[in-house]
Amino acid sequence: MPIVGFGLWKVNNDTCADTVYNAIKTGYRLFDGACDYGNEKEAGEGFARAFKEGLVKREDLFITSKLWNTFHAKEHVAKLARKQLADYGLEYFDLFLIHFPISLGYVDPAEKYPPGWQQGDKLVQVNVPLQETWGAMEKLVDEGLVKNIGVSNYAGALIIDLLRYARIRPSVLQIEHHPYLQQKDLVKLCNNENIAITAYSSFGPQSYIELGSAFQHAADAQKLFEHPVITSIATAHKKDASQVLLRWATQRNIAVIPKSNNQGRLEQNLKVCDFDLTEEEMKKFDELERGFRLNNPGDYLSPPVYIFA
């Protein structure tokens, strides 16, 4: 898995195909998508165009997607994976993740897709153990639909529990990770267990400001791009603040998946392994830890109406 990739979260449908194609042309080889992003067909069109023009072969790309919460039951996992592969126009995923450790009531894709969190004004949780879901994920590997499986938004205790019964160990954990939320104990656990880490929201609050009032706490936080610790390090290395933030992660072997529609930024984000932060600079990041979580699964479990099925 490449250490720097392109994230498909919040990539608009009308520009997604061109964005993916251009990212490939720029040099990106890791792409991180999900059912919930609602742009898999369009991303697939971008891949198909790149394949047709000979820019890359399928085996040159590392494509990740995710199992949504409403498909955790064992009878739904493979059906959803096959639908997603068909949407992308692919025969296999390089990596398939359980998006959240939260099982919600099944929603037929013919009725609503992507399903989202709520069914109407209700949030329906169901009794599907994560062990059942993982067993179905392992079968995807057995059938050749995916090459690797992993999890996203899992806490340390859930990782330890998963390792107790996993026949195929998780290859990757994807987590929110930025200087305001460093999750050091979780990172250490994964390093000890040889589980690779992919960081999302590497730029912290910046990723959420555009999402509106639900993320007002993001708008109120100091932007990492403007933080004096980050800007001073960027100046010292003659780099952009975004490159420093990404290098802080990649220098510790944590993969990153930023996105950008700006060509200059797209190229910048890809060039974050050609310089090293000093030990002293790395330690300065420790001062930025705030335990500031922007994507908290618990926040989604408090809608106006809540039922348990």
C-alpha positions, 0 to 999 in steps of 0.5 A: 500500500502506498504511503500517500494516497488520494481520499474520495470523501467529499469529491463531488459526483459531477467532477469525480471521474475527472478528479480521479483520472487527473490524480492518476495522471499526477502520480497517485496510486492509492485511492480510498473510497467507500459506499457512504461517499456516494461516488463509486460509479464516478470514481470507476469511470475515472479508473476506466479512462486511465486503464483505457488510455494506458496510463496504468494497469489495474495492478498498478493501483491500490484501491480501498473501499468500505463496508457500510453499517447497514450491511454488517449481517453475514448474508449482506456483506458479499452482496454489497461488496459485489455491488461496489465492485460492479459500480467501480467496474473492478474485479477485486479491491486491494483493501476492504474495511469495516467502516464503523464498528456500528451495525445498523438495520439493513436497507435495500440498495434498490430503495436507498443508496448509499443508505446513510445513518438514519432510516427516515427520522430513526436510527435502527441498531441491530444485534449483529456481532462484529465477529459475524461481520468479520467472518463474512469479510474473511470469506471475501478474501477466500473468494478473491473479491478482496486481497486484504481486509481491515477496519476503520474507526476501531478503538484499541479494545475492539482491535484486541477482541478482533485478534482473538477470533480472526482467522485472517488478521486485519491488515489496516486500521484507518483512523482520524489522526492529526496533531490535535488527535494523535491516538498514540496508544492506539498507534503503538498497539497497531505497530506492535501487532503489525497492523498498518495505519491509514490516517484520515483528516490529516489537516484536522479541523480544515476537513470539516469546516465546509460541512456546516453547523454540525461541525461548528467546533471545527470552525472554532478551532485554530487551523493547523495550517496557521498554527505557529508550530506548523508554520515555523517548521514549514518555513525551516524546510521551505515547505507548505504547512500541509506538507509538514502535516503529512510528513509528520504522519508518513515519517512514522509510517502512517499512510495519508489520504488527502484530497484536493481539486487544486493541481498545485496542491495535488502535486504538493501532497504527493511530495511529502517524503523527500524531506525529514523532520528533525527529532526536535521538530517531531517532539514539538508535535507532542505539544499540539495534542488536544484529544480533539476528535472531529468524527466521533461515532457516538455523535451519530447515535443521538438522532431525534428518534432512536430505536433498537431492533 
